[in-house]
Amino acid sequence: MSELAARWSRATVLLVAACTFIMALSVRIIGGDGEAWRSAINSDGEGYVAYLTGLVVHGDLREADGSAQHFTPAGDDRVIQYSAGTALLQAPFYLVAHLVHHATGAQASSGLELPYQLAIVIAAWFYLTLGLFLTRSVLLALGISDRATAFSLLILALGTGLPYYTIISPAMSHVYAFAAVAWCMYEARRAWTGQRFAPERLAAALAIAMLIRPTHALIIPLLPVVALGDGRSLAHWVRHQRVFAWFRAMLIGVGLLLLQPLVWHAQCGLWWVDPYATEGFHWWQPRIWSVLFGARKGFFFYWPLMLLTIPGTWIMFRRNRLIGSLFLLNLLIIVYMTSAWWSWYYGHGYGMRPLLDLLPQIGRAHV
């Protein structure tokens, strides 16, 4: 379907973008007293932005600012508990804010003044919009009708916690992960159709998704969903691949992933750190029911429209049993890992927030 002809889906993304932008400015920046912006960088978001306060404001990652709960003792100092991918995506917006802040004549900075807080709000809004546009492109490329695509995007945008993590907690990782996973799907589709430089760009997208959260490596077996509707076999696709393109892709992916050991070394002198050393998985006590249906944070309890993925997955399975089986198996593995984490409800936040990251792939099962 022509992108120009896909009016409903494009209008849906633009409408969601306009509404979330207005809400973000009115609720998160202005608020009732004009001071709501002071807490735009909140919760775990303080830990992600700590990379930026350390590197951009103080010029030293060891000087990263933030509450003690966001750090783990390691080596000769401490490290930020969270991976660096979210901060990497926030960095361009934060750098512009840093330049604006000093252009106004300010001599000192904590990295949390109005320009920085506003930059993070705009960053979250940008990545939400980008993620929706990329998801739209993939669905249309798979032959999904324009109106069905618009319906799916509307569910993802308004029937889940994405608005919350765009407007209320814009510094947290989920909207950035949503965009990164959507980018992975978009580049996987380009690689499937043989477009130039697609393997290299796919490797970059996957690396950034894994830098946001290492467990996002589990999305790799979900990527074949982008082949649904095509008559070519996997064997045919493999025979027509350029080995050197995938070799370059591997180098790009590994190079980006090496950013995490570099920032650990800059913070504490060690190349490898387990930032969750005092936490972990309870593999024999998964809380699957609670994660999916529980009243505390259950995915379907909070966002019941996502139940539409169940019949959608069955239809996908009927169309292609191999891809449908891979899709279902990997979703089960991801749910199992999510429910086995020691804090299965994932502390502060709205709904089962780790599963929001996968919405671009889950959204394929809506239509």
N, C-alpha and C positions, 0 to 999 in steps of 0.2 A: 504493500500500500504506500502511496506517495505521502511523504511527510506533510506536504502542503494540504493534502486532502484530509489528513487526520485532525480535524478541527476540534472535535469533542475532547480528545485526550490532551491536546495542546492547551485548550481553554481551561481544562481542569488543573493542569500544572500551574498555569499563570494565575488562576483564581486562588489556589492554595498558597502560592508564593506571595500574592498581594495581601491576603488575610493574615498570614503568619508574620509578615513584615510589619503590618500595622499593629498587630497584637504585641509583638516583641518590643516595639518602640513605646507603646502606651502602657504596657504592664511591666515590662522588665527594665526599661530605661527611665520612664517618667514616674509611673505609679501614682499613688494618692498624694504624695508630698513632694514629688519632683526629685526624690532621692533614691528611687528604687534601683538605679544603676549601681549603687555601691555594693550590692550583693549579687550582681549578675554572675560573677565568678564565685561559685559556691560548691559545697559538698566535695565530691571527688575531683571536681573540676579544678579546685585549688592545686591539687597535685599535678595535673597535666600542665597547668599554666606555670607551675614552679620551674619547669624546664626553661620557660621563656623569661621569667624574672631573673633566673640565674644567668643565662647566656646572654640575653639582650640587654637587660638593665644593669647587671653587675659585672658582666664579662667573665663570669666564672661559675660553672655548674655547682661548685661546692657552696656557693653563696645563694643557692636557690631558696626562695622564701616559701613558707607554708607551715601549716600545723604539723606537729610531730607525728600525727596518725598517718600522714602521707609518705613517711620515710621509713626505711628499714636500715638498721646498723649493718655496715659491711666494710671490710678492709680497714683502712685507717680513718674512715669517716662514716658516711651514710649514703644511701641511694634513694631516689624517688621510687616509690613502690610500683608505679605504673609504667608500662612501656611507653616509648617515645613517639609512637605514630600519631596520636591525637595532636600533640604539640607540633609535630611536623606540619600537619595540615593547617593548624592555627597560625603558624609562624608568619606567613605573608601578611596577614591582617594585623598581627601584633606588631610587626616591624613598621608598617605604615603608621600605626598608632604611636609608636615610639618617635618617629620622625615628626608627626604632628604635635606631639606633646612638647618636644624641644623647640619646635618652630614657634610656639607661642611664647617662648622666653623662659620656660620653666628650667631651673638649674638642677633640681634633684627630682628623683622619681622613685616610687615604690613599685611601679609596674602595675598598680591597681587603680590609678586615677581614671577619670571619665573616658579619655580616648581609648585606653586599653580595654575597659569593660565594654564599651560600645563596639570595639573591634571584634571581641569574642561573640557578642550577640549577632553581629553581621556575618561572622564566619559560620556560625551554626545555621543561620538562615540560608546562606549561600550553598552549603553542602546538602541541606534538605532539598533545595530546589534542583541542584545538580543531580542528586540521587534519583529524584522523581523523573527528570528528563531522560536520564540514562536508562532507567527501568522502562519508561515509555518506549524508547527506541528499540529495546530488546523485544518487548511484547509485540510491537508492530512488525518487526523483522521476522518474528515467528508466525506471522499470518493471523494474529489475533485482530479482530475487528476493532475499529476506532472506538466505538461506544463501549465494547467490553473492556478495552484497555482503560478508558476513562473511568469506568466503574471500579476496576481493580485499583487504580491509582487513588481514587477517592477513599476507598477502604483503607489503603495503606496510610494515607495522609491524615485522615480524620477519625478512623476507627481503631487507632492504636495510640501508643504513647509518644509517637514522634513529635507532635506539637508541644508536648510537655518539655521534651529535651531540646527543643528548638527555642522555646520562649522562656520557660521557668529555670531550667538548668542547662544553659547553652554551652557551658564549658566541659560538660561531661562527654564521654566518648561516643555515645550511641548514634547520634546523627552523623558523625564523621565516619563511623564504621558502616552505617547504612549506605553512605555515598561510595565508600571504598568497595563494598561488596557489589553494588550496582555497577561500578566501573569494571570489576572483575567479570561480571556477566556480559557487559557490553564488549569488552575486549575478547572474551572467549568466543562470542558470536562472530566477531571480525576474524579471529583465527580460524574458526570453522569454515568460513566462507573464503578463506585464502587471501585476505587483504594484507597489503604491505605493512610491515613493521608491527603487525598485530601480536606475534609472539613476544616481542620485546616489551610492548606496552602491557600485555597481560601479565608478564613477570613483574613489572613495576607495580601494577595494581595489587597483585597478590602479596608482594612484599610489604606494601604499605598497610594492607589489611592485617597482615600478621604482626606488623609493628604496633598496630593499634591494640591487638590482642592475639597472642601466639596461637590460641586455640582456633583462630580463624583459618588455620591450615586445613581444618575439616571441611571447608567449603569446596575444596578442590574436586572431590568426587561428585559434588552437586552440579558442577559446571556443564556436564554433558546435556543438561536439560535444554541448553541453547540449540541442540541439534534436532529437537522435536519438529516434526513436520517436513524434514528433508528426506529425500529418497536415498541419499548416499550412505554407504556403510562406513563404519569406523576404519576398516581395512583400506578402503579407497582413500579416505582422508590421510591416513598414515603414509601411504605410498606417494602422495604428492607433497609431502612436507620437505622443507629445506633445512637440512641438518644444521647449517651454520647459523640460520636465523634462531633456532632453538638454543644453540650454544651461546649466542650473544644474549639471548633472553636469560639463560641461566646465570651468566656473569652479572647482568643487571640486577636480577633478583637477589643474588648472594651479596652483591655490593651494597644494596640498600639495607639488607638485614644486618650487615656488619655495623650499621649505625648504632644499634643497641649496645654491643660490647664497647664501642668507642665512648658512648656517654657514660656507661658504668665506670670505665677506666678513668674518665675525667672527674668523676664524682668521688671515687674511693680507691683508685689505684689497682682494681681488679678487672680482669677481662670477662669474668663470668660471675654472676651473682644470682642467687635465688631470692628475689625480692619478697616472695611469699613463704619464706622459710618456716614461719610459725603458723602457717595455715596450710590447707590441703584438701584433698578429696576423701570422702568416705565412700569408697567404691561399693561396699556391701550394704550400704544404707541409703540408696538414692530415694529422694522424695519426689518421685515422678508425678504422682497424683497431685500433690501440693503445687508443683511447678506449673502443671497444666490447668488444673481446675480448682485449686484451693482458694479460699476466700482471702487469704493474706496477700498473695501476690500472683495468683494463678493467671497464666497467659490467656486462656479462654474465658476465665471469670471476669477479668478486667476488660478484655477486648473480644466480646462474643462474636463480632462479625468475622473474626478470623476462623470461626468454625466452618466457613465456606471453603477452607482449604481441604477439608476432608473429602467431600464429593469431587473436588477438583483434582485431588491426588488420584482418586479412583479412575477418573476419566483419563488422566495422564498415563496411568498404568495400562489401561485398555488400548491406548494408541500405540504405546511402545513399552513392552513389558520390561526390557532391559533398563531403559532410562527411568521408567517409573519405579522399578525395584531399587535402583541406585538412589533415587531421590528419597524414597521412603526409608530405606535403611540408614542413610546418612542423617536424615532428620531425627530418627530414633537415637542414633549415637550421640548427636548433639544435645538432645533433650536429656539423655542419660547423664552425660558429663555435666550439664548444667545443674541437674538435680542432685548430683553426688558431691558438689562443692559443700564445704563445711557450713558455710552460711548460705543455704540454698535460697533464701529470700533476698540475698544480696543487699542487705542493709537499707540505707536511705534510698528512696526513689519511688517512682510510680509504676506499678505493675512489674511483670517479669522482664526487666529491662535487658538482660543479655540476649534474649531472643529477638529483640528489635533489630539487631545488627543483620539478621538474616532475612529481613522482610523483602528485599528485592528478589530473592529466590523463592521464598514462600509465596510471594504474590503471583508467581507463574501458575500456582495451583488454584487461583481464584477463577480463572477463565478457561 
